Amino acid sequence: MIRQKVMKILGEEFHIYSDESMENMIGYSKQKALKLKEDIRVYSDESQSTELLSIKQKGILDFTGSFGIVDGQTGDSLGSMKRKGLKSMLVDSWFILDSEGNEVGTLGEDSGGKALIRRFVPFASLLMPQQFVLRMNGASGEVTFTQKINPVVHKLVVSGVSSSGIDPRIAASAAVLLIAIEGRQA
């Protein structure tokens, strides 16, 4: 589960927990406001002493929203996530690319019809929260991300990571991008 306070004036803060009980914090991210390029760092805790992931937007005016993902411990590239351009205006859709730029997976909203309703009907996202599905080539399952929104706290529930066969670092990066980037539309 990722929890974000909605009422922050400048910047964003995300707390990452091992489950919905929110008893065991496993990650923390603080996003700076007013940046031309997103540079999101995920740390093991609020002291920000151990970096786990680095997620950086590749271009300033990048309509497709391409974000490089780097393991904070080893410095190894894990690949990138790239928005599907025009298609994402109607239904949030992403490509998952490996470190060589080959498409190895997808991340997208659960339903095109629900996505359109959420975009054009006021407050529809409160009744039909966004749900995303991450699928990777060669993985035995999928990871689902479900938004839970109220006026004060925005939560993203992540399920299926341990049984999916998907690298947990990719699932975590997808979750952070969804709540930080797509969450602004909710």
C-alpha positions as CSV (number, residue, x, y, z in Angstrom):
1,M,0.0,0.0,0.0
2,I,1.2,3.5,-0.8
3,R,-0.3,6.4,1.1
4,Q,-0.1,10.1,0.0
5,K,-1.3,13.1,1.8
6,V,-3.4,15.2,-0.6
7,M,-3.4,18.5,1.3
8,K,0.3,19.2,1.0
9,I,1.1,22.7,-0.4
10,L,4.4,22.1,-2.1
11,G,5.8,18.7,-3.1
12,E,4.4,15.2,-2.5
13,E,5.2,12.7,0.2
14,F,4.5,9.0,-0.1
15,H,4.7,6.3,2.5
16,I,5.0,2.7,1.3
17,Y,3.8,-0.1,3.6
18,S,4.0,-3.9,3.3
19,D,0.2,-4.2,3.6
20,E,-3.1,-2.3,4.2
21,S,-2.6,-2.4,8.0
22,M,0.1,0.3,7.5
23,E,2.1,-1.0,10.4
24,N,5.3,-1.9,8.6
25,M,6.7,1.0,6.5
26,I,9.0,-0.4,3.8
27,G,9.6,2.7,1.7
28,Y,9.4,6.5,1.6
29,S,9.5,9.1,-1.1
30,K,9.4,12.9,-1.1
31,Q,8.8,14.5,-4.5
32,K,9.9,18.1,-4.9
33,A,7.5,20.6,-6.4
34,L,7.9,22.8,-9.5
35,K,10.4,20.5,-11.3
36,L,10.6,20.6,-15.1
37,K,11.7,16.9,-15.1
38,E,10.4,14.4,-12.5
39,D,13.1,12.9,-10.3
40,I,11.6,10.6,-7.8
41,R,13.7,8.8,-5.2
42,V,12.4,5.9,-3.1
43,Y,14.2,5.4,0.3
44,S,14.0,2.7,2.9
45,D,12.6,5.2,5.5
46,E,12.0,8.9,6.2
47,S,15.7,9.5,7.2
48,Q,16.4,9.1,3.4
49,S,19.7,7.4,4.2
50,T,19.3,4.3,2.0
51,E,18.1,4.9,-1.6
52,L,16.2,1.9,-3.0
53,L,15.0,3.3,-6.4
54,S,15.5,6.2,-8.7
55,I,12.9,7.1,-11.2
56,K,13.8,9.9,-13.6
57,Q,11.9,11.5,-16.4
58,K,14.0,11.4,-19.5
59,G,12.9,14.6,-21.3
60,I,11.6,18.0,-20.3
61,L,8.7,18.2,-22.8
62,D,8.3,14.5,-23.2
63,F,4.7,13.9,-24.2
64,T,5.1,10.2,-24.0
65,G,6.4,10.5,-20.4
66,S,9.4,8.2,-20.5
67,F,10.9,7.4,-17.0
68,G,14.2,5.5,-16.4
69,I,14.3,3.2,-13.4
70,V,17.5,2.5,-11.6
71,D,18.2,0.3,-8.6
72,G,19.4,2.6,-5.9
73,Q,21.7,0.0,-4.3
74,T,23.5,-1.3,-7.3
75,G,23.1,1.5,-9.8
76,D,21.9,-1.0,-12.4
77,S,19.3,0.1,-14.9
78,L,16.0,-1.8,-14.5
79,G,14.6,-0.4,-17.7
80,S,12.0,2.3,-18.2
81,M,8.3,3.0,-18.3
82,K,6.9,5.0,-21.2
83,R,3.4,6.4,-21.5
84,K,1.6,5.4,-24.7
85,G,1.2,9.0,-25.9
86,L,-2.2,9.9,-27.4
87,K,-3.8,6.7,-26.1
88,S,-3.1,7.7,-22.5
89,M,-5.3,10.8,-23.0
90,L,-8.3,8.5,-22.9
91,V,-7.0,5.4,-21.1
92,D,-3.9,5.5,-19.0
93,S,-1.5,3.1,-20.7
94,W,2.3,2.5,-20.4
95,F,4.9,0.3,-22.0
96,I,7.5,-1.4,-19.8
97,L,10.9,-1.5,-21.5
98,D,14.0,-3.4,-20.6
99,S,17.4,-1.7,-20.3
100,E,18.0,-2.1,-24.1
101,G,14.6,-0.5,-24.9
102,N,12.7,-3.6,-25.8
103,E,9.0,-3.8,-24.8
104,V,8.7,-6.4,-22.1
105,G,5.4,-5.6,-20.5
106,T,2.4,-3.2,-20.2
107,L,0.6,-1.3,-17.5
108,G,-2.9,0.0,-18.1
109,E,-6.2,0.9,-16.7
110,D,-8.6,-2.0,-16.2
111,S,-11.4,-0.7,-18.5
112,G,-11.6,1.8,-21.3
113,G,-15.2,2.5,-20.7
114,K,-14.7,3.2,-17.0
115,A,-11.6,5.4,-17.9
116,L,-13.7,7.6,-20.2
117,I,-16.5,8.0,-17.5
118,R,-13.9,8.9,-14.9
119,R,-12.4,11.6,-17.2
120,F,-15.7,13.2,-18.2
121,V,-18.1,12.7,-15.3
122,P,-17.4,14.9,-12.2
123,F,-16.6,12.8,-9.1
124,A,-16.9,9.5,-11.0
125,S,-13.5,8.5,-9.7
126,L,-14.9,8.4,-6.2
127,L,-17.5,5.8,-7.2
128,M,-15.2,4.0,-9.7
129,P,-11.6,4.3,-8.6
130,Q,-8.9,3.7,-11.1
131,Q,-7.5,0.2,-11.2
132,F,-4.4,-0.7,-13.2
133,V,-2.9,-4.0,-14.2
134,L,0.8,-4.7,-14.8
135,R,1.7,-7.6,-17.0
136,M,5.2,-8.7,-17.9
137,N,6.4,-11.1,-20.6
138,G,7.3,-14.4,-19.1
139,A,5.7,-13.7,-15.7
140,S,3.2,-16.2,-14.4
141,G,0.7,-13.6,-13.1
142,E,-0.1,-9.9,-12.9
143,V,0.1,-7.1,-10.4
144,T,-3.0,-4.9,-9.7
145,F,-3.0,-1.4,-8.4
146,T,-6.3,0.0,-7.0
147,Q,-6.7,3.7,-6.0
148,K,-8.6,4.6,-2.9
149,I,-9.3,8.3,-2.7
150,N,-10.8,10.6,-0.1
151,P,-10.3,14.3,0.3
152,V,-7.4,14.0,2.7
153,V,-5.5,10.8,1.8
154,H,-4.9,9.1,-1.5
155,K,-4.0,5.4,-1.3
156,L,-2.9,2.9,-3.8
157,V,-3.3,-0.7,-2.9
158,V,-0.9,-3.1,-4.7
159,S,-1.7,-6.8,-4.9
160,G,-0.3,-9.9,-6.5
161,V,3.4,-8.9,-6.4
162,S,4.7,-12.0,-4.6
163,S,2.8,-14.5,-6.7
164,S,3.1,-12.7,-10.1
165,G,6.7,-13.6,-11.0
166,I,7.3,-9.8,-11.7
167,D,10.4,-8.1,-10.3
168,P,9.2,-6.3,-7.1
169,R,11.3,-3.3,-8.0
170,I,9.4,-2.9,-11.3
171,A,6.1,-3.2,-9.4
172,A,7.2,-0.7,-6.8
173,S,8.3,1.8,-9.6
174,A,5.0,1.4,-11.3
175,A,3.1,2.0,-8.1
176,V,5.1,5.2,-7.3
177,L,4.6,6.5,-10.9
178,L,0.9,5.8,-10.7
179,I,0.3,7.6,-7.5
180,A,2.7,10.5,-8.3
181,I,1.9,11.0,-12.0
182,E,-1.5,9.5,-12.8
183,G,-2.8,10.3,-9.3
184,R,-2.8,14.0,-10.2
185,Q,-5.7,13.4,-12.6
186,A,-7.9,11.6,-10.0
